[in-house]
Amino acid sequence: MSEQKPTLESLRDQIDQLDQQIQQLINQRARFAQQVADVKQAEKPGEKVVFYRPEREAQVLRRVMDRNEGPLHDEAMARLFREIMSACLALEEPMQIAYLGPEGTFTQAAAQKHFGHAVLTRPMATIDEVFREVESGNAHYGVVPVENSTEGMVNTTLDSFVHSRLTISGEVELRIHHHLLVGKATKPEAITRIYSHQQSLAQCRQWLDAHYPKAERVAVSSNADAAKRLQHEWHAAAIAGETAADIYGLDKLATNIEDNPYNTTRFLIVGNDTVPASGEDKTSIIVSMRNRPGALYELLAPFYQSGISLTRIETRPAREGTWAYMFFIDFEGHESDAAVTAVMQQVEDKAVYVKRLGSYPKAVL
C-alpha cells in the first residue's frame, strides 16, 4: 500500500513546530552573542571593544552558502543569516552607518544589504561628509559608491581616499534596477518631465528614447531626491529604486527599465580599523610613479610575476604637478599574505608615493 499523503493541516502543524524550533535556536544564538560581548569586555576592561568583525561575518556567510542544500538559493539563505547576525550584533552595540543620502538611495540599500536592517543608517549630503562622519567617530562605518558596471568609476570617492586616513573594510555589490515612479494622481500620458540622477538617466537612455522621447530629462542630486519631488508634481515621473518607491509612497509605472539587465554598482565600506584576513580578500592601494617611459610596466610587472590578479586599475590626475597621475589599484589577496607583502615591497621601492587603503573580504552578497 502506498503511504498516505500528508494533509494541509498536518503540513501546517509541522511548519508550526519547525517555526518554534527555529525561534528557540535564534534566541539561543542571540544569547551566545551577548556572552561574546561580555568576554570581549572582560578581556579589555576600560578599552574600546570592537564588536563587529568583517572577516568573521564574511566567513560565516560563506559557510552558510557552501552548506546550503536548497530549495532556497544560496544568496536567499545568506540574506536570512545576514539579518540574524545584524539583530544579534545590535544586542552588543547598535552600529551607526553613514551613507550617501538622502534617504531612499541605492547607497542606503547597499548599507542595509551589507550590515542588515538592525543598524542605524544616517544619510549624508556628500561623499566627503560620509568620510568626515566616520573620521570624527560619529559613525562606526560609512558606505560610498565606487564604480558602476555601465558608467564607470565614481571619481569623488577615489579623490576622497587621497587625503583621508580611513581604510576600506568591506565591499558590497548591488544589482541596480531602475523603476519609473509616479505619484498617485499622475497619468502616464500627462508626463512631461522625468527626474533622476545623471547616471540613472544615462543607464536608462534607450528605454526613455523608446517610451518618453519628448519628456524633459532633469538631472538632480540623487534618485531619492527625484522621488521626493513627485510629492508636489502631478505631471512628472522619477527614475529610482524600490527603497525610494516605498519611502515616498509612489507607484511603479514601469519596472526594470535599465538598458543593461546586469547593471551593478560596487560600494565600499570605510572605517577606522584594519581587517584581518578572511580567506578570500582584496587589497586596494593608491600609487604615483615617476613620469618616465615604462613606469606603468614597472608598476604592474611584480603583480604578474607573482601571479596576483588585478581586479581594477584606474587613473586619476594628481593634484600636484602637471600631467602627473595616480593609479588606484585593486587586487586579490590580503596584506598579510607572503606574496602580497613581497609585491608591495617592490612597488614601494619604485613608486614616488604609495598609500595602502586596506585589505578586506570580497563581497559575499
C-alpha positions in Angstrom: 0.0 0.0 0.0 1.2 3.5 -0.8 1.9 5.8 2.1 -0.9 8.2 3.0 -0.3 11.7 1.5 0.1 14.5 4.1 -2.9 16.7 4.6 -2.8 20.5 4.5 -3.5 20.6 8.2 -0.6 18.1 9.1 1.8 20.1 6.9 0.9 23.3 8.7 1.3 21.6 12.1 4.9 20.6 11.0 5.7 24.1 9.9 4.4 25.5 13.2 6.7 23.0 15.1 9.7 24.0 12.9 9.0 27.7 13.4 9.1 27.2 17.2 12.4 25.3 17.0 13.9 28.0 14.7 12.8 30.7 17.0 14.3 28.9 20.0 17.6 28.5 18.1 17.7 32.1 17.0 17.3 33.3 20.6 19.9 30.8 21.7 22.3 32.3 19.2 21.5 35.7 20.4 22.3 34.7 24.0 25.7 33.4 22.8 26.3 36.7 21.0 25.7 38.5 24.3 28.2 36.2 26.0 30.7 37.0 23.3 30.3 40.7 24.1 30.8 40.0 27.8 34.0 38.1 27.1 35.4 40.8 24.9 34.7 43.5 27.5 36.2 41.4 30.3 39.4 40.8 28.3 39.9 44.6 27.7 38.4 46.4 30.7 38.1 50.1 30.1 39.2 49.9 26.5 37.3 50.3 23.3 35.8 47.0 22.3 35.3 46.1 18.7 32.2 44.0 18.3 31.8 44.0 14.5 34.4 41.8 12.7 34.0 42.0 8.9 36.2 39.0 8.3 34.3 36.8 10.7 30.9 37.7 9.2 32.2 37.1 5.7 33.4 33.6 6.8 30.1 32.8 8.4 28.1 33.8 5.3 30.4 31.8 3.0 29.9 28.7 5.1 26.1 29.3 5.0 26.2 29.3 1.2 28.6 26.4 1.0 26.4 24.1 3.1 23.1 25.2 1.6 21.2 22.3 0.1 18.1 24.2 -1.3 15.4 24.7 -2.3 16.3 28.3 -1.2 19.0 29.8 -3.3 22.4 30.4 -1.7 22.0 34.2 -1.6 18.5 34.0 -0.2 19.8 31.8 2.6 22.7 34.1 3.2 20.4 37.1 3.4 18.4 35.4 6.2 21.6 34.8 8.2 22.7 38.3 7.5 19.6 39.7 9.2 20.0 37.2 12.1 23.6 38.4 12.6 22.6 42.0 12.4 19.9 41.6 15.1 22.4 39.7 17.3 25.1 42.3 16.9 22.6 45.1 17.8 22.3 43.4 21.2 26.0 44.0 21.7 26.2 47.5 20.2 23.8 49.2 17.7 26.0 50.5 14.9 25.8 53.9 13.2 26.3 53.7 9.5 26.8 56.9 7.4 25.9 56.7 3.7 25.5 58.9 0.7 21.9 60.2 1.1 19.2 61.3 1.1 17.1 58.5 2.4 16.0 56.1 -0.3 19.2 56.0 -2.3 20.8 52.8 -3.7 23.7 53.5 -1.2 21.2 53.1 1.7 20.1 49.8 0.1 23.7 48.7 -0.1 24.3 49.6 3.5 21.3 47.5 4.6 22.4 44.7 2.3 25.8 44.6 3.9 25.0 45.3 7.6 21.4 44.2 7.8 18.4 46.2 8.9 19.2 46.3 12.6 21.8 49.1 12.2 21.1 52.8 12.3 21.6 54.4 8.9 22.3 58.1 8.7 22.2 59.9 5.3 24.9 62.4 4.4 24.7 65.0 1.7 28.0 64.3 0.0 30.6 61.6 -0.1 33.1 63.9 1.7 30.6 64.2 4.5 30.4 60.4 4.8 34.2 60.3 5.2 34.2 63.1 7.8 31.4 61.5 9.8 33.4 58.2 10.2 36.7 60.0 10.8 35.1 62.0 13.6 33.8 58.9 15.3 30.1 59.9 14.9 29.6 56.8 12.7 31.2 53.4 13.0 31.3 52.9 9.2 30.5 54.6 6.0 29.1 53.4 2.7 30.0 55.1 -0.6 29.7 54.1 -4.2 32.9 53.5 -6.1 32.0 52.1 -9.5 29.1 51.2 -11.8 29.4 48.5 -14.4 27.8 50.8 -17.0 29.0 54.3 -16.2 32.4 53.5 -14.6 34.2 54.9 -11.6 32.9 57.4 -9.0 35.8 59.9 -9.0 34.7 61.7 -5.9 35.1 58.6 -3.9 38.6 57.9 -5.3 39.6 61.5 -4.6 38.3 61.3 -1.0 40.8 58.5 -0.2 43.8 60.6 -1.1 43.5 62.8 2.0 41.6 60.5 4.3 43.0 58.3 7.0 40.1 55.8 6.6 40.6 52.4 5.3 38.4 50.0 3.3 36.9 47.3 5.5 34.5 45.7 3.0 32.7 45.9 -0.3 29.2 45.2 -1.4 27.8 44.7 -5.0 24.2 45.7 -5.7 22.3 44.9 -8.8 20.7 48.2 -9.8 17.1 48.0 -11.0 15.5 51.3 -12.1 11.8 51.9 -12.0 9.7 54.7 -13.4 7.8 56.1 -10.5 4.8 58.3 -10.4 2.5 59.9 -7.8 -1.0 58.6 -7.1 -2.6 61.4 -9.2 -0.2 61.2 -12.2 -1.5 59.8 -15.5 1.1 58.3 -17.9 0.0 60.4 -20.8 0.5 63.6 -18.8 4.2 63.1 -18.0 6.3 65.9 -19.4 9.3 65.8 -17.1 11.4 62.9 -15.7 13.7 63.4 -12.8 16.7 61.3 -11.8 20.4 61.3 -11.1 22.5 61.9 -14.2 24.0 58.4 -14.1 20.5 56.8 -13.9 19.3 58.8 -16.8 22.2 57.6 -18.8 21.6 54.0 -17.7 18.0 54.2 -19.0 18.6 56.2 -22.1 17.4 53.7 -24.6 14.2 52.9 -22.7 13.4 56.6 -22.3 14.1 57.2 -26.0 11.6 54.5 -26.9 8.8 55.4 -24.4 9.2 59.1 -23.5 11.2 60.7 -26.2 9.6 64.1 -25.7 9.7 64.3 -21.9 12.3 66.6 -20.4 15.0 64.8 -18.5 16.1 66.7 -15.5 19.2 65.6 -13.6 19.1 66.0 -9.8 21.4 65.2 -6.9 20.1 61.7 -6.3 17.3 59.3 -7.3 15.8 59.7 -3.8 15.7 63.5 -4.4 13.9 62.8 -7.7 11.3 60.6 -6.0 10.8 63.2 -3.3 10.0 65.9 -5.9 6.9 63.9 -7.1 5.1 64.7 -3.9 4.4 68.2 -5.3 4.1 67.5 -9.0 1.4 65.6 -11.0 2.9 65.8 -14.5 6.3 64.4 -13.6 7.9 61.0 -13.1 11.1 59.8 -11.4 13.6 57.1 -12.1 14.6 55.4 -8.8 14.7 52.1 -6.9 12.5 50.0 -4.7 13.5 51.7 -1.5 12.6 55.2 -2.8 9.3 54.0 -4.0 8.4 52.6 -0.6 9.6 55.6 1.4 7.8 58.2 -0.7 4.6 56.1 -1.4 5.0 56.1 -5.2 3.6 53.8 -7.8 5.7 51.9 -10.3 4.6 52.8 -13.8 7.3 50.6 -15.3 9.9 48.3 -13.7 13.5 47.3 -14.5 13.9 49.9 -17.2 17.7 49.9 -17.1 19.2 49.3 -20.6 21.7 46.8 -19.2 20.0 44.0 -17.2 23.3 43.2 -15.5 23.8 46.8 -14.3 25.6 46.6 -11.0 27.2 49.2 -8.7 30.0 48.4 -6.3 30.1 50.1 -2.9 32.9 50.4 -0.4 32.7 50.2 3.4 35.1 52.7 5.0 36.1 52.6 8.6 39.0 53.3 11.1 40.2 49.7 11.8 42.3 47.3 9.8 40.7 44.0 8.9 42.4 40.6 9.4 42.4 38.0 6.6 39.1 36.2 5.9 40.5 33.7 3.4 39.0 35.4 0.3 40.2 39.0 0.3 41.1 42.1 -1.8 43.6 44.8 -1.3 43.4 48.4 -2.6 46.2 50.9 -2.9 47.0 54.3 -4.4 50.3 54.6 -6.3 52.1 57.5 -8.0 55.0 56.7 -10.3 57.8 58.8 -11.8 56.7 60.3 -15.1 59.1 58.3 -17.4 58.8 55.7 -20.2 57.9 52.2 -18.8 56.6 53.5 -15.5 53.3 51.7 -15.8 55.1 48.4 -16.8 57.4 48.7 -13.8 54.3 49.1 -11.5 52.4 46.2 -12.9 55.2 43.7 -13.6 55.6 42.5 -10.0 51.9 41.6 -9.8 52.2 39.5 -13.0 55.4 37.8 -11.9 53.8 36.8 -8.6 50.6 35.6 -10.1 48.5 38.2 -8.3 45.3 39.1 -10.1 44.5 42.7 -10.6 40.7 43.4 -10.4 40.8 47.1 -11.1 43.2 49.8 -12.2 42.0 53.4 -12.5 44.0 56.5 -13.4 43.3 59.9 -11.8 45.2 63.2 -12.3 47.4 64.1 -9.3 46.7 67.4 -7.7 50.4 68.3 -7.6 52.4 68.6 -10.8 51.4 68.9 -14.5 50.5 65.7 -16.3 51.1 63.7 -13.1 48.8 60.8 -12.4 47.8 58.4 -9.6 46.8 54.8 -10.0 44.0 53.3 -7.9 44.6 49.6 -7.9 42.5 46.7 -6.5 44.0 43.2 -6.5 43.3 39.8 -5.0 44.9 38.8 -1.7 45.5 40.2 1.8 48.3 42.4 3.0 49.4 39.6 5.4 49.9 37.1 2.5 53.5 36.5 1.8 53.2 37.1 -1.9 51.3 40.4 -1.4 54.0 41.5 1.1 56.7 40.8 -1.4 55.0 42.6 -4.2 54.2 45.7 -2.1 57.8 45.9 -1.1 58.8 46.0 -4.8 56.1 48.6 -5.6 57.1 50.9 -2.7 60.8 50.7 -3.8 59.9 52.0 -7.3 57.0 54.4 -6.6 57.1 58.0 -5.7 54.1 57.6 -3.4 52.1 54.6 -2.1 49.1 54.6 0.1 47.5 51.4 1.4 43.8 51.7 1.5 43.3 48.4 3.3 42.6 44.7 2.8 39.0 43.5 3.1 36.8 40.5 2.4 35.5 40.1 -1.1 31.8 40.8 -1.5 29.8 37.8 -0.4 26.2 39.0 -1.1 
